[in-house]
Amino acid sequence: MSENATFEQIGDILRRHESFVILSHVRPDGDAIGSQIALGFALEAAGKRVRLINEDGLPDNLTFLPGSHRIEVPPADPVDAEVAIALDTATKPRLGDATLHAASGADIWINIDHHISNPRYGDINLIDSTSPATGQILYDLITALDLPFPDETRDAIYVAVSTDTGSFQYPNTTAKTYEMGADLIRRGLDVGKINELTYDSHPFRRVELMRALLNTLQLSDNGIVAHWDLRDDTRRKLALFPEDSEGLIDIIRAIRGVQVAVFFEELPDGKIRVSMRSKDRAIDVCKIALEFGGGGHALAAGIRMAGPLEDAKPKVLAAIHRAVEASARS
Amino acid sequence: MSENATFEQIGDILRRHESFVILSHVRPDGDAIGSQIALGFALEAAGKRVRLINEDGLPDNLTFLPGSHRIEVPPADPVDAEVAIALDTATKPRLGDATLHAASGADIWINIDHHISNPRYGDINLIDSTSPATGQILYDLITALDLPFPDETRDAIYVAVSTDTGSFQYPNTTAKTYEMGADLIRRGLDVGKINELTYDSHPFRRVELMRALLNTLQLSDNGIVAHWDLRDDTRRKLALFPEDSEGLIDIIRAIRGVQVAVFFEELPDGKIRVSMRSKDRAIDVCKIALEFGGGGHALAAGIRMAGPLEDAKPKVLAAIHRAVEASARS
C-alpha cells in the first residue's frame, strides 16, 4: 500500500489481532525507544500481547523511562506475533538482521514513521513527514482511536518528541507539538522531573569526552568551519558508550558564524567516521558526503572512510571549503 | 497595595495615561529584556509613548530580538513619563540607581513580577509566583486586555519564557506555558529561527570559556560535588563578556550523581564570586552562602568573598561537604 492508511484502518488491524512485536531502528534514540514504549503500553493496556524488540537493546541514557525494562534485544528464534510494527525506521534494513529474523513470523507489517525518505515497506504505512517525531504521530493515533493512555505512554511520548525537537526548538516543531505538551502535563506528566532525567543526568565520562573534544577544537580562519576529533585510544581510556557523544556536535554548531560543524572519529577498526552539520542549505553536506561514499541530508550527513585520521581530515575539510566557496559565489 | 491588582485595574491605568517608562533589573536576562520589549511594543501599538530603560542596556546575546534596539541605558535626567512599570525585578534597588533616577518623575509605579520574594513595592502590584516567567504574566495580561499583539511582542514573550524555563523544561513550566507556545506559533512565530538565534549563536569565546572551565573541572571522590574555576587572567585573555558564562554551570550540574555544582570566579578586584547550584533541597546552598555573607535560594545561591582563590575554594568546599554529610545523616 503506497497511500497512507487512515487511523481507522490501523485501528482495525490493532483490534482484530492479539499479539504484536513492536520494533525500531538500530542505535535507537529517544524517539525510537519512546515510540516503542508508548505504543506498546497503550496496546497492552487494551489487553493485547506485546513484545518490544530492538537490535541494540535499551541505551543506558534511556533507562529512566518507565516501562523501558520491557525493551529486549532480539531473541534467537522468531517471536510469536501476528503483527509487526516498525516505528521511526526509515528503511527496513535499519531494523537490523537479528530484529528482522525475530519478527519474521508476523503476517502483517505496519510501518509508522516521520522520515520523508521512508519507502513505505509495510503492508500498512503511516508516514507523516510534517510530524517532528514518530512519537507525535503515535500521540495522534492513540488519541484518535481512543486507546488507553497509561503513564508509561504519556512519559514516553514526551521524551520521544522532546528529544527529536531539541526540546521544542527545531523548525519542524509545530503548534500541535506544543498543544500535545500541554495535554501531557494535564494528564499528569511531571515536566521538571522527566526533563531532569532526560537532559540533566549525564555520566561523568560524557563531560570528560566534552573536554577531550574541546581540546582538539579548531575553527577555520574564516570562522565558517569548526571541527574536532576523537581518537580511539581516548574512547577506550574514557570507556565511552556509543550514546555518550550524542548531540555534542551541537556545541560547535552553535558557534556564531559557523556554517559547518564536523566531528571526526577514529573507529576501533582504523576507519574514520565523519559527522557533518550545516546551518545553510546552500552548503549541502550530503553532497560532500557522497563524494566519499557517505550519505544523509542537506543539513546533516555522515561518512565512513579509510584512515588514518591525518589523511581523512584534510581531504574532507578541503571538500567542505570548496563547497563553502561555491556557495559564496552563487 | 499589597493585594494583586486585577488585569482590569492595570488596564485602567494603561488606558488613562499616555507615557510610560518600562524597566527591568540590572544584568538583564532574556525574561527581563523580553518582558520590556513585549509590553513596550504592545503599548506603543496602542498609541502610547514608551521608553525602555535598563541599567546595563542590551546584552550582546539578545541583540537579535526584534525591537531590542529600543532598550536604552538610563539617561542622565529623569524621563518624561507618567507611569513607571518595573518588570521581573524582585526588589526596587535591583533596578539600579541610574534607572531609579531616570524613572523618578513617574507618578505611578506598577510592579509586575514572578519572584515569590517580591515585597510589592509598586502602587499597583501583580506578582504571580506560579508563572515560570514574567513574560508569561504579560502574555496573560496583554491577551486579557485585548491589547495589540505586534510581532515584536510575540517574539519577545517567547524568548522571555523559553529562557526562563530552560526551553520548557523546568518544574515551574505549566500546561498554560505550552499552550502559550502553541498560540505564539499560530500568531506567526518562526520557532526554528528564534531558537537558533537564542541558543545556537554563541560567540566563539564562549566555547573557549567552556574549554577553559572544563580543564579545571574537579569532581569530589564521592561524586557529589563538582566544581570549576575561572581566573581573572583567563577572562582578560578571552575578552569575556559577563553574559558569556550564563548557564554554563548547568554542564556540571547535569553530571549524574552530582548534587552540588560550584563555579569559582576570580574578579578583577581580587575578590572571589562563588555560584552554587544544588539538585537537592536537603542540601540548602543558600544556608552555605549565608555562612560567607552571601545569599540566594535553596537550590541556587551565591557568595562574593575575599580571595585569593586558593583560600576561598577549600573553605567553601569544606562547608559544602559538611552540608552534604549532614543531609546524609538526616
Contacts between the chains, C-beta under 8 A, distances in Angstrom:
chain1	res1	chain2	res2	distance
A	166	B	195	7.6
A	167	B	166	8.0
A	167	B	167	4.2
A	167	B	168	6.4
A	167	B	169	6.1
A	168	B	167	6.4
A	168	B	168	5.2
A	168	B	181	6.9
A	168	B	191	7.7
A	169	B	167	6.1
A	169	B	191	7.1
A	169	B	192	7.3
A	169	B	195	3.7
A	169	B	196	8.0
A	169	B	199	6.6
A	170	B	191	8.0
A	170	B	192	5.8
A	170	B	195	7.4
A	171	B	190	7.8
A	171	B	191	6.8
A	171	B	192	2.6
A	171	B	193	7.4
A	172	B	192	7.5
A	173	B	185	7.8
A	173	B	191	5.1
A	173	B	192	7.2
A	174	B	185	6.8
A	175	B	181	7.9
A	175	B	182	4.2
A	175	B	183	7.6
A	175	B	185	4.2
A	175	B	186	5.0
A	176	B	182	7.4
A	177	B	182	8.0
A	178	B	178	4.9
A	178	B	179	7.1
A	178	B	181	3.9
A	178	B	182	3.8
A	178	B	185	6.6
A	179	B	178	7.1
A	179	B	179	6.7
A	179	B	182	4.6
A	181	B	168	6.9
A	181	B	175	7.9
A	181	B	178	3.9
A	181	B	181	7.5
A	182	B	175	4.2
A	182	B	176	7.4
A	182	B	177	8.0
A	182	B	178	3.8
A	182	B	179	4.6
A	182	B	182	7.1
A	183	B	175	7.6
A	185	B	173	7.8
A	185	B	174	6.8
A	185	B	175	4.1
A	185	B	178	6.6
A	186	B	175	5.0
A	190	B	171	7.8
A	191	B	168	7.7
A	191	B	169	7.2
A	191	B	170	8.0
A	191	B	171	6.8
A	191	B	173	5.1
A	192	B	169	7.4
A	192	B	170	5.8
A	192	B	171	2.6
A	192	B	172	7.4
A	192	B	173	7.2
A	193	B	171	7.3
A	195	B	166	7.5
A	195	B	169	3.7
A	195	B	170	7.4
A	196	B	169	8.0
A	196	B	279	7.8
A	199	B	169	6.6
A	199	B	254	6.7
A	200	B	250	7.4
A	200	B	253	6.6
A	200	B	254	4.1
A	200	B	279	7.9
A	201	B	254	6.8
A	201	B	256	4.6
A	202	B	254	5.3
A	202	B	255	6.0
A	202	B	256	6.0
A	203	B	255	7.7
A	203	B	256	5.5
A	204	B	219	6.2
A	204	B	223	7.2
A	204	B	255	5.3
A	204	B	256	7.2
A	204	B	257	7.6
A	207	B	214	7.1
A	207	B	217	6.9
A	207	B	251	6.7
A	207	B	252	6.8
A	207	B	255	5.8
A	210	B	210	8.0
A	210	B	214	6.3
A	210	B	251	7.3
A	211	B	211	7.4
A	211	B	214	4.0
A	211	B	215	6.6
A	211	B	217	7.0
A	214	B	207	7.1
A	214	B	210	6.3
A	214	B	211	4.0
A	214	B	214	6.2
A	215	B	211	6.6
A	215	B	215	7.5
A	217	B	207	7.0
A	217	B	211	7.0
A	219	B	204	6.2
A	223	B	204	7.3
A	250	B	200	7.4
A	251	B	207	6.7
A	251	B	210	7.3
A	252	B	207	6.8
A	253	B	200	6.5
A	254	B	199	6.7
A	254	B	200	4.1
A	254	B	201	6.8
A	254	B	202	5.3
A	255	B	202	6.0
A	255	B	203	7.6
A	255	B	204	5.3
A	255	B	207	5.8
A	256	B	201	4.7
A	256	B	202	6.0
A	256	B	203	5.4
A	256	B	204	7.1
A	257	B	204	7.6
A	279	B	196	7.7
A	279	B	200	7.8
